Amino acid sequence: MAIEGAFWRAIAVFRVASLVYAAVLMAQHRGYEQPVLGWLVIGVMVAWTAGATFAYSVAALRRWPLLAIDLLVAVACLLASPYVEGAQQGAMGTMPVPATWVAGPVLAWAVHAGRRSGAVAAAVVAAGDLWLRVRTPEAPILINGAVLLFLSGVVVGHVARLARQAEERLQQATEMEAAQRERDRLARDIHDSVLQVLALVQRRGRQIGGEAAELGRLAGEQEAALRELVAARPAATGATDLRTLLLRHASPQVTVSTPATPLVLPTPVAEGTAAAVRAALDNVRDHCGPDARAWIFAESSDGTISVTVRDEGPGIPDGRLDQAAADGRLGIAQSIRGRIADLGGAVAIATHAGEGTEIEITVPV
């Protein structure tokens, strides 16, 4: 991602600047008893800064092995400081040889995996720094460095995660806009050709009557479904607007009522819910006839989406559903109740002989 690449470039700049700062301290400070060993540590830091800068610039190498090695090198350079400082360890104004360079791995962990990983890396480095101070009784124990490491790891990790999410949402919005432009273009073409032909067949079929009337009815159903299909708005990637799937059932016999706002569900949940609705409509046609009227109502509230399928058929006599399941006819038991149960939802059936049937399907968002 472009935004993540910017973070890695910023960390590379920080490493180089911190390395220069550590080298300046080594050149100016007269308190180090083993300057040759100190410059050897600086040399290791230079080599690792060059290697890490290249490695982190390659997306395929930004994995936990590299991050672990990065942290180990920083801690090793930090723990080498007592051998460089000698008796001057803990003296006022004496800093560990790596100085601020040890914050580089903390920032890398934070950018790669978020604030928690940044905090873990900060804890490791801070533990090494505090151990150096504790082992020197005369040295004051300061926790300012540890606090700054924790803050940098948590804050940078949080900001990196927010930036990554913002970039993903921008990409999704761009894809949705492009898809909608293509959908609008197709809708214009379909309106000028297919929809007009279907509308003509529907009108002429009604006028002629007989078998032509049935063809006209089917053409009307397809016209309504096609209009809803081309008019629907695409949902976010990995999700589906349930309204799009429900509106495909709209026809002169089936009325579909949905809210103005999208009913967005994970695609498998939306498809499973629509399949259960389709099974309910099949039951209406099987038991009430092909011209039976049915209504579909969809709404959302309190983290759930409910879809109700209602008809004005003869209703289901008491005990009929249990008897059908016992006889092996599992239309409602499996096609509706079983499917919705697998999605974590529930089905409620209200029916009385002669008063129609109402099936309410509820699934969690």
GIJOFEN-V135408 format. One record per backbone hydrogen bond with DSSP energy under -0.5 kcal/mol. NH is the residue of the N-H (numbers start at 1). CO is the residue of the C=O. E is the energy in kcal/mol with one decimal. If there is no record, write none. Layout:
# GIJOFEN-V135408
nh->NH co->CO e->E
nh->NH co->CO e->E
This chain:
# GIJOFEN-V135408
nh->5 co->1 e->-1.9
nh->6 co->2 e->-1.6
nh->7 co->3 e->-1.4
nh->8 co->4 e->-2.1
nh->9 co->5 e->-2.1
nh->10 co->6 e->-2.0
nh->11 co->7 e->-2.2
nh->12 co->8 e->-2.0
nh->13 co->9 e->-2.1
nh->14 co->10 e->-2.2
nh->15 co->11 e->-2.6
nh->16 co->12 e->-2.1
nh->17 co->13 e->-2.6
nh->18 co->14 e->-2.8
nh->19 co->15 e->-2.4
nh->20 co->16 e->-2.4
nh->21 co->17 e->-2.1
nh->22 co->18 e->-2.5
nh->23 co->19 e->-2.3
nh->24 co->20 e->-2.3
nh->25 co->21 e->-2.2
nh->26 co->22 e->-2.2
nh->27 co->23 e->-2.2
nh->28 co->24 e->-2.1
nh->29 co->25 e->-2.5
nh->33 co->84 e->-0.8
nh->34 co->84 e->-2.4
nh->38 co->34 e->-2.1
nh->39 co->35 e->-2.8
nh->40 co->36 e->-1.7
nh->41 co->37 e->-2.0
nh->42 co->38 e->-2.3
nh->43 co->39 e->-2.3
nh->44 co->40 e->-2.0
nh->45 co->41 e->-2.3
nh->46 co->42 e->-2.4
nh->47 co->43 e->-2.5
nh->48 co->44 e->-2.7
nh->49 co->45 e->-2.4
nh->50 co->46 e->-2.2
nh->51 co->47 e->-2.5
nh->52 co->48 e->-3.4
nh->53 co->49 e->-2.2
nh->54 co->50 e->-1.8
nh->55 co->51 e->-2.8
nh->56 co->52 e->-2.9
nh->57 co->53 e->-0.7
nh->57 co->54 e->-0.6
nh->58 co->54 e->-0.5
nh->58 co->55 e->-1.2
nh->59 co->57 e->-0.6
nh->61 co->58 e->-1.4
nh->62 co->58 e->-0.6
nh->62 co->59 e->-1.2
nh->63 co->61 e->-2.5
nh->67 co->63 e->-2.0
nh->68 co->64 e->-3.0
nh->69 co->65 e->-2.3
nh->70 co->66 e->-2.5
nh->71 co->67 e->-2.1
nh->72 co->68 e->-2.4
nh->73 co->69 e->-2.7
nh->74 co->70 e->-1.9
nh->75 co->71 e->-2.4
nh->76 co->72 e->-2.7
nh->77 co->73 e->-2.4
nh->78 co->74 e->-2.0
nh->79 co->75 e->-2.8
nh->80 co->76 e->-1.1
nh->81 co->78 e->-1.3
nh->83 co->80 e->-0.7
nh->84 co->80 e->-1.0
nh->84 co->81 e->-0.8
nh->85 co->81 e->-2.8
nh->86 co->82 e->-2.4
nh->88 co->85 e->-1.8
nh->89 co->86 e->-1.6
nh->91 co->88 e->-2.4
nh->94 co->91 e->-2.2
nh->95 co->93 e->-0.6
nh->99 co->96 e->-1.0
nh->101 co->98 e->-2.5
nh->102 co->99 e->-0.8
nh->103 co->100 e->-1.8
nh->104 co->101 e->-1.7
nh->106 co->102 e->-0.6
nh->107 co->103 e->-2.2
nh->108 co->104 e->-2.2
nh->109 co->105 e->-2.8
nh->110 co->106 e->-2.1
nh->111 co->107 e->-2.5
nh->112 co->108 e->-2.3
nh->113 co->109 e->-2.4
nh->114 co->110 e->-2.1
nh->118 co->114 e->-2.0
nh->119 co->115 e->-2.3
nh->120 co->116 e->-2.0
nh->121 co->117 e->-2.5
nh->122 co->118 e->-2.2
nh->123 co->119 e->-2.1
nh->124 co->120 e->-1.9
nh->125 co->121 e->-2.2
nh->126 co->122 e->-2.9
nh->127 co->123 e->-2.2
nh->128 co->124 e->-1.8
nh->129 co->125 e->-2.2
nh->130 co->126 e->-2.7
nh->131 co->127 e->-2.1
nh->132 co->128 e->-1.7
nh->133 co->129 e->-1.4
nh->134 co->130 e->-2.8
nh->135 co->131 e->-2.1
nh->136 co->133 e->-1.1
nh->137 co->135 e->-0.6
nh->139 co->136 e->-1.8
nh->142 co->140 e->-0.9
nh->147 co->143 e->-2.5
nh->148 co->144 e->-2.5
nh->149 co->145 e->-2.2
nh->150 co->146 e->-2.4
nh->151 co->147 e->-2.6
nh->152 co->148 e->-2.6
nh->153 co->149 e->-2.6
nh->154 co->150 e->-2.6
nh->155 co->151 e->-2.8
nh->156 co->152 e->-2.2
nh->157 co->153 e->-1.7
nh->158 co->154 e->-2.3
nh->159 co->155 e->-2.7
nh->160 co->156 e->-2.6
nh->161 co->157 e->-2.1
nh->162 co->158 e->-2.3
nh->163 co->159 e->-2.6
nh->164 co->160 e->-2.3
nh->165 co->161 e->-2.4
nh->166 co->162 e->-2.5
nh->167 co->163 e->-2.1
nh->168 co->164 e->-2.2
nh->169 co->165 e->-2.5
nh->170 co->166 e->-2.2
nh->171 co->167 e->-2.3
nh->172 co->168 e->-2.4
nh->173 co->169 e->-2.7
nh->174 co->170 e->-2.3
nh->175 co->171 e->-2.4
nh->176 co->172 e->-2.7
nh->177 co->173 e->-2.3
nh->178 co->174 e->-2.3
nh->179 co->175 e->-2.6
nh->180 co->176 e->-2.4
nh->181 co->177 e->-2.2
nh->182 co->178 e->-2.1
nh->183 co->179 e->-2.4
nh->184 co->180 e->-2.8
nh->185 co->181 e->-2.0
nh->186 co->182 e->-2.5
nh->187 co->183 e->-2.6
nh->188 co->184 e->-2.0
nh->189 co->185 e->-2.0
nh->190 co->186 e->-3.1
nh->191 co->187 e->-2.6
nh->192 co->188 e->-1.8
nh->193 co->189 e->-0.6
nh->193 co->190 e->-0.9
nh->195 co->190 e->-2.3
nh->197 co->193 e->-1.9
nh->198 co->194 e->-2.6
nh->199 co->195 e->-2.4
nh->200 co->196 e->-2.0
nh->201 co->197 e->-2.5
nh->202 co->198 e->-2.3
nh->203 co->199 e->-2.2
nh->204 co->200 e->-2.8
nh->205 co->201 e->-2.4
nh->206 co->202 e->-1.7
nh->207 co->203 e->-1.9
nh->208 co->204 e->-2.4
nh->209 co->205 e->-2.5
nh->212 co->209 e->-1.1
nh->213 co->210 e->-0.7
nh->214 co->210 e->-1.1
nh->215 co->211 e->-1.9
nh->216 co->212 e->-2.5
nh->217 co->213 e->-2.3
nh->218 co->214 e->-2.3
nh->219 co->215 e->-2.4
nh->220 co->216 e->-2.2
nh->221 co->217 e->-2.1
nh->222 co->218 e->-2.3
nh->223 co->219 e->-2.3
nh->224 co->220 e->-2.3
nh->225 co->221 e->-2.4
nh->226 co->222 e->-2.6
nh->227 co->223 e->-2.4
nh->228 co->224 e->-2.1
nh->229 co->225 e->-2.0
nh->230 co->226 e->-2.3
nh->231 co->227 e->-1.4
nh->232 co->228 e->-1.2
nh->239 co->236 e->-2.2
nh->240 co->265 e->-3.0
nh->242 co->240 e->-0.8
nh->242 co->263 e->-3.1
nh->244 co->241 e->-1.4
nh->245 co->241 e->-0.8
nh->246 co->242 e->-2.3
nh->247 co->243 e->-2.7
nh->248 co->245 e->-0.5
nh->249 co->246 e->-2.0
nh->250 co->247 e->-1.3
nh->251 co->254 e->-2.4
nh->255 co->253 e->-0.5
nh->255 co->294 e->-2.3
nh->256 co->254 e->-0.5
nh->257 co->255 e->-0.5
nh->257 co->296 e->-3.2
nh->258 co->256 e->-0.5
nh->264 co->262 e->-0.7
nh->265 co->240 e->-2.3
nh->267 co->238 e->-1.4
nh->269 co->266 e->-0.8
nh->270 co->266 e->-2.5
nh->271 co->267 e->-2.6
nh->272 co->268 e->-2.2
nh->273 co->269 e->-2.4
nh->274 co->270 e->-2.4
nh->275 co->271 e->-2.1
nh->276 co->272 e->-1.8
nh->277 co->273 e->-2.1
nh->278 co->274 e->-2.4
nh->279 co->275 e->-2.1
nh->280 co->276 e->-2.0
nh->281 co->277 e->-2.3
nh->282 co->278 e->-2.1
nh->283 co->279 e->-1.9
nh->284 co->280 e->-1.7
nh->285 co->281 e->-2.3
nh->286 co->282 e->-2.5
nh->287 co->283 e->-2.3
nh->288 co->284 e->-2.3
nh->289 co->285 e->-1.4
nh->292 co->289 e->-1.6
nh->294 co->253 e->-2.3
nh->295 co->310 e->-2.7
nh->296 co->255 e->-3.2
nh->297 co->308 e->-2.5
nh->298 co->257 e->-2.1
nh->299 co->306 e->-2.2
nh->301 co->304 e->-2.4
nh->304 co->301 e->-1.5
nh->305 co->363 e->-2.6
nh->306 co->299 e->-2.9
nh->307 co->361 e->-3.0
nh->308 co->297 e->-3.2
nh->309 co->359 e->-2.7
nh->310 co->295 e->-2.7
nh->310 co->308 e->-0.5
nh->311 co->357 e->-2.0
nh->312 co->293 e->-0.8
nh->317 co->315 e->-0.5
nh->320 co->317 e->-2.0
nh->323 co->319 e->-2.1
nh->324 co->320 e->-2.5
nh->325 co->321 e->-2.2
nh->326 co->322 e->-2.1
nh->327 co->323 e->-1.9
nh->328 co->325 e->-1.0
nh->329 co->324 e->-2.6
nh->330 co->328 e->-1.0
nh->334 co->330 e->-2.6
nh->335 co->330 e->-1.3
nh->335 co->331 e->-0.8
nh->336 co->331 e->-0.6
nh->336 co->332 e->-0.7
nh->337 co->332 e->-2.9
nh->338 co->333 e->-1.3
nh->339 co->334 e->-1.5
nh->340 co->336 e->-2.4
nh->341 co->337 e->-2.4
nh->342 co->338 e->-1.8
nh->343 co->339 e->-0.8
nh->343 co->340 e->-0.5
nh->344 co->341 e->-1.6
nh->345 co->340 e->-2.6
nh->346 co->362 e->-2.4
nh->348 co->360 e->-2.5
nh->350 co->348 e->-0.5
nh->350 co->358 e->-3.0
nh->351 co->349 e->-0.5
nh->352 co->356 e->-1.2
nh->354 co->314 e->-5.0
nh->355 co->352 e->-2.5
nh->356 co->313 e->-0.9
nh->358 co->350 e->-2.5
nh->359 co->309 e->-2.7
nh->360 co->348 e->-3.2
nh->360 co->358 e->-0.5
nh->361 co->307 e->-3.3
nh->361 co->359 e->-0.6
nh->362 co->346 e->-2.7
nh->363 co->305 e->-2.4
nh->365 co->303 e->-2.9
